Amino acid sequence: MKHTSLAIIASALLAFGSMSIASANEAHAAPTEYSVHVHIIKVDSNSGKVAVLSDANLSTLSGKAVPFKMLQDTAYVASVTATIDAKGKNIGESIVPGHAEAGLKMSVTPITMPNGAVKVEYAYDLSSLVAMKSITVKGKTIQLPTIDYANGNGAGIVGVGSPLTFKAGDKVVTITISKA
């Protein structure tokens, strides 16, 4: 039994030692720098019109995520506050604004594969402001935004310079990776 335990420990130490050597060798290799091209369009299904929403170039290293945002901030009246004096008289009102953020947030991570191809991992959060409802209480009007949310993630293996295309809600996203 002691002999078997020593054999297991010895093989584990050998495996750990070889992993440490491999990890040390990989750590000395310079990571590949990539240019990440993100192209986003929206197609109106009724008219067939295509709108280019974004055409961005970003830089990152292999294995490092690069964030991308395309957001619109809409201000609205979140609340109305009244100032009352000691006699109970309204002596002033102030508006407290709110902000509804809608659009696309995504993260793209290119990873160099041993065969030279690139694994592209992506994750996105998509939101859209679908309505701004006004509500009046005791003569004071506030607004309530309605926001739809969707998110997703995925990955694909592409050659350098080859596009990866996916749909995010009503948007079509194309990611092209090239060496910087």
Phi, psi and chi 1 to 4 in degrees:
 res  aa     phi    psi   chi1   chi2   chi3   chi4
   1 MET       -  -43.3 -168.6  146.3  155.4      -
   2 LYS   -64.0  -36.7  -72.9 -177.4 -177.1  179.8
   3 HIS   -64.2  -42.4 -178.1   65.3      -      -
   4 THR   -64.3  -42.9  -55.0      -      -      -
   5 SER   -62.9  -41.7  -62.2      -      -      -
   6 LEU   -64.1  -37.7  -71.6  176.1      -      -
   7 ALA   -65.7  -40.5      -      -      -      -
   8 ILE   -65.6  -44.6  -67.8  171.4      -      -
   9 ILE   -63.2  -43.0  -68.3  170.5      -      -
  10 ALA   -63.2  -43.8      -      -      -      -
  11 SER   -67.7  -34.8   64.5      -      -      -
  12 ALA   -66.1  -41.6      -      -      -      -
  13 LEU   -65.1  -40.2  -73.4  173.0      -      -
  14 LEU   -63.4  -43.2  -74.4  172.9      -      -
  15 ALA   -64.4  -43.2      -      -      -      -
  16 PHE   -64.9  -40.8  179.1   74.1      -      -
  17 GLY   -63.2  -41.4      -      -      -      -
  18 SER   -70.6  -32.8   64.1      -      -      -
  19 MET   -67.3  -38.7  -74.8 -169.0  -43.4      -
  20 SER   -64.7  -40.1  -62.4      -      -      -
  21 ILE   -66.5  -44.2  -67.9  168.8      -      -
  22 ALA   -63.2  -43.8      -      -      -      -
  23 SER   -63.1  -39.1  -61.8      -      -      -
  24 ALA   -66.1  -40.0      -      -      -      -
  25 ASN   -65.1  -41.1  -71.0  -22.1      -      -
  26 GLU   -66.0  -34.7  -69.9  171.4    7.9      -
  27 ALA   -64.9  -27.6      -      -      -      -
  28 HIS   -84.2  -16.0  -67.1  -63.1      -      -
  29 ALA   -74.8  135.2      -      -      -      -
  30 ALA   -70.1  131.7      -      -      -      -
  31 PRO   -68.6  147.8   20.5  -27.0      -      -
  32 THR   -75.2  133.3  -56.0      -      -      -
  33 GLU   -94.3  134.7 -174.6  175.3  -10.2      -
  34 TYR  -121.8  149.8  -71.3  107.7      -      -
  35 SER  -101.8  125.7  175.7      -      -      -
  36 VAL  -109.0  116.3  178.2      -      -      -
  37 HIS  -102.2  120.5 -178.1   88.8      -      -
  38 VAL  -113.0  120.2  179.1      -      -      -
  39 HIS  -121.1  122.0 -174.4   79.2      -      -
  40 ILE  -123.6  128.8  -57.7  171.7      -      -
  41 ILE  -126.1  160.7   62.5  170.9      -      -
  42 LYS  -129.0  130.0 -179.9  177.9  179.4  178.8
  43 VAL  -108.7  123.6  179.0      -      -      -
  44 ASP   -77.9  113.6 -175.5  -28.7      -      -
  45 SER   -67.1  -23.7   58.7      -      -      -
  46 ASN   -78.9  -48.3  -64.3  -32.3      -      -
  47 SER   -96.4  -19.1   67.4      -      -      -
  48 GLY    80.5    4.1      -      -      -      -
  49 LYS   -73.0  143.1  -69.4 -176.5  180.0  179.0
  50 VAL  -111.0  130.0  176.5      -      -      -
  51 ALA  -117.6  129.6      -      -      -      -
  52 VAL   -82.8  118.1  175.4      -      -      -
  53 LEU   -92.3  -33.2  -58.8  177.4      -      -
  54 SER  -158.5  147.8  179.3      -      -      -
  55 ASP  -146.9   86.7 -163.4   21.7      -      -
  56 ALA  -115.4  146.7      -      -      -      -
  57 ASN  -115.8  127.9  -75.3  -53.4      -      -
  58 LEU  -127.1  158.3  -48.1  162.8      -      -
  59 SER  -122.7  144.4  -66.5      -      -      -
  60 THR  -160.0  173.3 -170.7      -      -      -
  61 LEU  -102.9  158.1  -60.9  174.2      -      -
  62 SER   -56.2  129.2  177.2      -      -      -
  63 GLY    86.7   -3.8      -      -      -      -
  64 LYS  -108.5  125.7  -61.3  -72.7 -175.9 -178.6
  65 ALA   -70.9  143.5      -      -      -      -
  66 VAL  -120.3  124.2   60.9      -      -      -
  67 PRO   -83.6  153.7   28.8  -32.0      -      -
  68 PHE  -143.7  134.6  173.5   78.3      -      -
  69 LYS  -131.4  140.8  -67.7 -179.4 -174.9  179.2
  70 MET  -139.4   90.8 -175.6 -175.4   71.0      -
  71 LEU  -124.5  152.4  -58.9  171.0      -      -
  72 GLN  -122.2  131.0 -178.9  177.4    0.5      -
  73 ASP  -103.8  122.8 -172.1   32.8      -      -
  74 THR  -113.5  122.5  -57.3      -      -      -
  75 ALA   -84.9  147.4      -      -      -      -
  76 TYR  -149.3  166.7   63.7   93.1      -      -
  77 VAL   -84.3  107.9  177.9      -      -      -
  78 ALA   -83.7  -37.1      -      -      -      -
  79 SER  -160.3  160.5   65.7      -      -      -
  80 VAL  -123.0  126.4  178.0      -      -      -
  81 THR  -112.7  131.2  -54.2      -      -      -
  82 ALA  -101.1  142.9      -      -      -      -
  83 THR  -105.1  123.5  -56.2      -      -      -
  84 ILE  -111.1  133.3  -50.8  -63.6      -      -
  85 ASP   -82.1 -177.1   68.9    7.5      -      -
  86 ALA   -63.2  -26.2      -      -      -      -
  87 LYS   -88.4    0.8  -64.2  178.8 -176.9  174.2
  88 GLY    86.1   11.7      -      -      -      -
  89 LYS   -89.0  136.8 -177.4  179.0  174.9 -170.0
  90 ASN   -73.5  115.0 -176.8  -11.4      -      -
  91 ILE  -108.4    2.2   58.0  171.3      -      -
  92 GLY   171.9  158.5      -      -      -      -
  93 GLU  -134.6  149.4  -65.6  178.3   -9.8      -
  94 SER  -133.6  149.5   61.9      -      -      -
  95 ILE  -102.5  132.5  -64.8  172.2      -      -
  96 VAL  -105.0  114.5  177.5      -      -      -
  97 PRO   -79.8  154.5   28.4  -32.7      -      -
  98 GLY  -122.5  166.6      -      -      -      -
  99 HIS  -133.4  126.6  -64.5  -83.9      -      -
 100 ALA  -107.9  118.9      -      -      -      -
 101 GLU  -100.8  128.0 -160.4  175.2   67.4      -
 102 ALA  -138.4  148.4      -      -      -      -
 103 GLY   146.6 -146.1      -      -      -      -
 104 LEU  -125.5  128.5  177.2   69.0      -      -
 105 LYS  -119.5  132.5  -66.7 -179.7 -165.8  177.4
 106 MET  -146.9  162.8   67.2 -176.7  -60.8      -
 107 SER  -131.6  132.9  173.8      -      -      -
 108 VAL  -122.8  130.5  178.3      -      -      -
 109 THR  -125.8  109.6  -52.5      -      -      -
 110 PRO   -86.2  136.5   26.7  -27.7      -      -
 111 ILE  -129.0  122.0  -58.8  167.9      -      -
 112 THR   -71.4  126.3  -54.4      -      -      -
 113 MET   -91.5  157.5  -56.6  -60.4  -72.8      -
 114 PRO   -57.4  -28.9  -23.5   32.0      -      -
 115 ASN   -86.1    3.2   64.6   -1.9      -      -
 116 GLY    94.7  -13.7      -      -      -      -
 117 ALA   -71.1  169.8      -      -      -      -
 118 VAL  -121.3  125.7 -179.8      -      -      -
 119 LYS   -87.6  125.3  178.7  179.2 -179.4 -177.1
 120 VAL  -109.6  113.6  180.0      -      -      -
 121 GLU  -101.6  138.1  -64.9  178.4  -14.8      -
 122 TYR  -140.7  153.7   61.9   88.0      -      -
 123 ALA  -142.7  142.6      -      -      -      -
 124 TYR  -141.2  152.4   66.4   87.0      -      -
 125 ASP  -122.5  124.1  -67.3  -46.6      -      -
 126 LEU  -119.8  130.5 -178.4   65.1      -      -
 127 SER  -137.8  148.9   57.4      -      -      -
 128 SER  -142.0  138.4   58.1      -      -      -
 129 LEU   -80.5  111.2  179.0   61.5      -      -
 130 VAL   -98.5  -21.8  -66.4      -      -      -
 131 ALA  -161.6  153.1      -      -      -      -
 132 MET  -129.4  103.2 -173.7   67.6   75.8      -
 133 LYS   -93.2  132.0 -175.8  176.4 -179.4 -179.9
 134 SER   -97.1  134.8  -66.0      -      -      -
 135 ILE  -127.1  130.9  -61.8  174.7      -      -
 136 THR  -112.9  125.8  -58.1      -      -      -
 137 VAL  -129.7  123.5  177.5      -      -      -
 138 LYS    51.2   42.3  -64.5 -176.4 -179.6 -179.5
 139 GLY    79.5    0.7      -      -      -      -
 140 LYS  -108.9  128.5  -51.2  -63.2 -178.7 -130.2
 141 THR  -105.8  130.0  -58.4      -      -      -
 142 ILE  -122.5  168.7   63.5  167.3      -      -
 143 GLN  -122.5  144.8  -63.8  170.8  -56.9      -
 144 LEU  -124.7  115.3  -64.2  174.2      -      -
 145 PRO   -79.1  146.6   26.9  -31.4      -      -
 146 THR  -114.9  120.8  -59.0      -      -      -
 147 ILE  -122.0  129.9  -60.2  174.7      -      -
 148 ASP   -93.2  138.9  -79.5  -13.9      -      -
 149 TYR  -121.6  145.6  -66.3   97.6      -      -
 150 ALA  -149.3  150.8      -      -      -      -
 151 ASN  -146.9  164.1   59.1   27.9      -      -
 152 GLY  -168.3  172.4      -      -      -      -
 153 ASN  -154.6  165.8   58.5   42.9      -      -
 154 GLY  -176.5 -176.2      -      -      -      -
 155 ALA  -156.6  154.7      -      -      -      -
 156 GLY  -152.3  153.9      -      -      -      -
 157 ILE  -107.5  123.9  -63.2  177.5      -      -
 158 VAL  -131.4  161.2  -63.2      -      -      -
 159 GLY   -81.2  156.5      -      -      -      -
 160 VAL   -59.5  128.0  172.4      -      -      -
 161 GLY    91.9   -9.7      -      -      -      -
 162 SER   -91.9  139.4  -61.6      -      -      -
 163 PRO   -81.7  152.3   29.1  -33.4      -      -
 164 LEU  -118.5  121.7  172.0   67.7      -      -
 165 THR  -121.0  138.2  -58.6      -      -      -
 166 PHE  -148.8  164.0   62.7   93.7      -      -
 167 LYS  -103.5  133.5 -167.4  168.3 -178.3 -167.9
 168 ALA  -125.4   97.2      -      -      -      -
 169 GLY    65.9 -126.1      -      -      -      -
 170 ASP   -94.3   12.0   61.6  -10.6      -      -
 171 LYS  -109.6  148.3  -64.8  162.7 -176.9   61.1
 172 VAL  -111.5  121.9  176.6      -      -      -
 173 VAL  -109.5  129.2  179.7      -      -      -
 174 THR  -120.3  126.2  -59.5      -      -      -
 175 ILE  -114.9  126.9  -59.2  169.3      -      -
 176 THR  -122.8  128.8  -54.2      -      -      -
 177 ILE  -106.9  131.6  -54.6  -67.4      -      -
 178 SER  -137.1  156.7   56.9      -      -      -
 179 LYS   -74.0  135.6  -71.0 -170.8  178.2  177.9
 180 ALA   -78.9      -      -      -      -      -
